[in-house]
Amino acid sequence: MTMVPMIIGFIVATKVVRLQLMNALGCITGGMTSTPALGTLIKVAGSEVVASAYAATYPIALISVVLVCQFLILLLH
């Protein structure tokens, strides 16, 4: 369930928006709200540049998860 949206998001980020690889991966980890993945990306990149992409997408993803869960509860009741 999570692999397909992340792959589509990565393709859109690299091909349509033309983000650099590390920024695209930072956005994907922010979308997954995965802080351990951010730590790994920072070590691989050798800098904290990916943290800005993560920080831009993390709040949106977190709020979206909460709203979608609430919507599903209302929909299924």
Phi, psi and omega per residue, in radians:
M1 nan -0.524 -3.103
T2 -1.700 -0.389 -3.092
M3 -1.163 -0.781 -3.080
V4 -1.085 -0.855 3.105
P5 -1.102 -0.604 3.133
M6 -1.211 -0.668 3.099
I7 -1.160 -0.764 3.105
I8 -1.103 -0.739 3.103
G9 -1.084 -0.684 3.122
F10 -1.158 -0.747 3.136
I11 -1.119 -0.755 3.113
V12 -1.110 -0.748 -3.114
A13 -1.120 -0.684 -3.084
T14 -1.511 -0.647 -3.048
K15 -1.609 -0.748 -3.067
V16 -1.523 -0.927 -3.106
V17 -1.426 -0.350 3.116
R18 1.072 0.771 3.033
L19 -1.325 2.664 3.039
Q20 -1.186 2.784 -3.040
L21 -0.947 -0.882 -3.076
M22 -1.181 -0.624 3.079
N23 -1.189 -0.671 3.091
A24 -1.117 -0.741 3.105
L25 -1.179 -0.605 3.056
G26 -1.100 -0.699 3.087
C27 -1.143 -0.705 3.134
I28 -1.126 -0.768 3.126
T29 -1.178 -0.573 3.039
G30 -1.152 -0.681 3.090
G31 -1.149 -0.524 3.090
M32 -1.492 -0.135 -3.022
T33 0.895 0.845 -3.079
S34 -1.923 1.667 3.124
T35 -1.156 -0.670 3.080
P36 -1.059 -0.629 3.099
A37 -1.157 -0.597 3.078
L38 -1.097 -0.762 3.108
G39 -1.043 -0.714 3.110
T40 -1.141 -0.752 3.119
L41 -1.103 -0.668 3.111
I42 -1.107 -0.721 3.110
K43 -1.153 -0.734 -3.124
V44 -1.190 -0.748 -3.109
A45 -1.260 -0.486 -3.108
G46 1.402 0.092 3.087
S47 -2.638 2.976 -3.110
E48 -1.733 0.415 3.130
V49 -1.095 -0.630 -3.114
V50 -1.157 -0.367 -3.114
A51 -1.133 -0.525 3.132
S52 -1.204 -0.687 3.086
A53 -1.172 -0.695 3.092
Y54 -1.088 -0.808 -3.107
A55 -1.144 -0.482 3.127
A56 -1.303 -0.583 -3.065
T57 -1.713 -0.410 -3.075
Y58 -1.008 -0.879 -3.116
P59 -1.099 -0.663 3.123
I60 -1.109 -0.774 3.137
A61 -1.147 -0.722 -3.118
L62 -1.128 -0.791 3.113
I63 -1.157 -0.681 3.124
S64 -1.093 -0.711 3.123
V65 -1.078 -0.771 3.140
V66 -1.113 -0.804 -3.118
L67 -1.150 -0.724 3.125
V68 -1.139 -0.694 3.088
C69 -1.080 -0.752 3.101
Q70 -1.115 -0.703 3.118
F71 -1.129 -0.722 3.113
L72 -1.128 -0.672 3.098
I73 -1.090 -0.779 3.119
L74 -1.158 -0.663 -3.113
L75 -1.184 -0.666 -3.082
L76 -1.490 -0.187 3.125
H77 -1.587 nan nan
